[in-house]
Amino acid sequence: MRAYVDQELCIGCGLCTSIAPDVFAMNADGKAEAVSDTTDANGESVKQAIEGCPVAAIRETE
Amino acid sequence: MNEQKMFCWQCQETAGNKGCTVCGVCGKTADVAALQDELVYETKRLSQVTTALRKDGKPVDKDINHLVTVNLFITITNANFDADAIKAAIAKTKTMRGKLATKDTKSTKDMVGVLATTDEDIRSLRELITYGLKGLAAYSKHANALMQDDEDVDAFIQRALAATLDDSLSVNDLIALALETGKFGVAGMALLDKANTSAYGNPEITEVDIGVRANPGILISGHDLRDLEMLLEQTAGAGIDVYTHSEMLPSHYYPAFKKYPHFAGNYGNAWWKQKEEFEKFNGPILMTTNCVVPPAASYKDRLWTTGAAGFPGCRHIDGEYGEQKDFSALIEQAKKCPPPTGIESGKIVGGFAHEQVFALAGKVVEAVKSGAIRKFVVMAGCDGRHKSRDYYAEFAKALPKDVVILTAGCAKYKYNKLDLGDIGGIPRVLDAGQCNDSYSLALIALRLKEVFGLDDINKLPLAFNIAWYEQKAVIVLLALLYLGVKNIHLGPTLPAFLSSNVAKVLVENFGIAGIGSVDDDMKLLVG
């Protein structure tokens, strides 16, 4: 599983990178993106990041 | 770059620790943010009028004081997302000003919102004061609900609000006003302490169950003890259990609530985990203050608000101070719901507010004198979503076994379920209560200062490592500064609304610092 951040929707607030720093990082455009896969170890944080995203820009993909 | 649609930086989770500009990280839309800005501005304009009336020796009605405090409370982070409710508050405020004002004060749309002030230091101080006043207003509002008022506090709130629109005030004037806000913060917390303890008794050491029972349940969140009392009365004998959530946990410590056999325990953790936990609770949830996270569809019809809280599409229960609120619809819903799904089991201990700790004073002083307790660390404040807050759990775990944590507020959820043990029967986590019960921690510190014959609170074996998230923590911080507490560590980040010059004043005069690594801070704070 890997999370996907919709670059059009992302406002670059940094919430997901703060909640799950080992999965999300800010890119050169100032938007968040997933830089690693979702694992058992970080699954809970990724779920919280998805739920907490203020613009619902994150979803899980296979 | 995204187009700027709003500007809000009042909480610790503000975007990039700079400011939310498209929508709030809290979940508020730009439209709601604009309405909140307008409500704050209109409340300041009303306060100009009431402050002028008081100056002329004319009395200001309690209803106006209550309108001001509720208005500010509505704009606290995570309190009210309901545009219609905010519009109604704006209209009421304008009408009230119209009734009072003999001549109208000037108003332009340019004066609404944080960025209306262009000088960054003046802006920073105006916002620091406004946020402190929001926290103070929240505490006043809860006291008001228990029919306790302090006209001096209300007069100050309004005078200070008016002052944030006064362009003649200098940076130094506003620094002085920020410290005065702390003085009234102490008074406001004392008022709420008096309101809570005179109505419900002094908190005492209490074990709180964190598991679930077999009946359907109602979950009550927030700070308002009067709402809790009404709910407990109305659910008596109904076959429903009442559970507390987050900042309502300390209500279990009050003697008056122990007589209700259906007051079952505490469910869940701090505010930010509510999406997952409310879903599993299965029954209705009543939010009595802020800390509302935009609800998932799965439980939105079970989320109810009252008081200053609100969310569009969620049912709101009205009721004036002194009136019985009618929770019957919520209770009927509960009867049709399955019981809560257990997510934890066991017990947590709290109730270490001022009178309980004073009763143990001999034991505590002896433990300090014998060296059994080396130091106290105040780790009060708020919890939040950022991973960086794991620092507080790690810090608590890494503390030497002869150090005691004093806490209040929802920050405790980072470490109150760890088994940190006790020192000669004194638990190593002493929970005084809600964030406003930081007042208890201040009283305890002042008592220890007296017992040890010290002339300065900073000479106590006491360190401050405070976590903040929203504006009630701002008034607690200002209150501590007013009480002369130095070298407070504030995290996980310093507020975005502190300009570099204002931060410098706080660092140079009060020794305020951010947090570093657990190891480094342990050396700094504990030695």
Contacts between the chains, C-beta under 8 A, distances in Angstrom:
chain1	res1	chain2	res2	distance
A	11	B	2	5.4
A	11	B	15	6.7
A	11	B	21	7.6
A	11	B	22	4.2
A	11	B	23	6.8
A	12	B	2	7.2
A	12	B	15	7.0
A	12	B	16	6.8
A	13	B	15	3.5
A	13	B	16	6.5
A	13	B	20	6.7
A	13	B	22	8.0
A	13	B	25	4.9
A	14	B	15	6.2
A	14	B	16	4.9
A	14	B	17	7.6
A	15	B	13	6.6
A	15	B	15	7.8
A	15	B	25	5.3
A	15	B	385	6.8
A	15	B	386	7.9
A	18	B	13	7.7
A	18	B	385	7.1
A	18	B	386	4.0
A	18	B	387	5.7
A	18	B	388	6.6
A	19	B	385	5.4
A	19	B	386	6.6
A	19	B	387	5.8
A	20	B	387	7.1
A	21	B	387	5.5
A	30	B	1	7.5
A	45	B	387	7.1
A	47	B	276	7.9
A	48	B	272	7.9
A	48	B	385	6.6
A	51	B	275	4.9
A	51	B	276	7.7
A	51	B	296	7.4
A	52	B	25	8.0
A	52	B	272	7.6
A	52	B	385	5.7
A	54	B	20	8.0
A	54	B	23	5.2
A	54	B	24	6.3
A	54	B	25	5.2
A	54	B	26	7.3
A	54	B	27	5.5
A	55	B	22	7.3
A	55	B	23	6.2
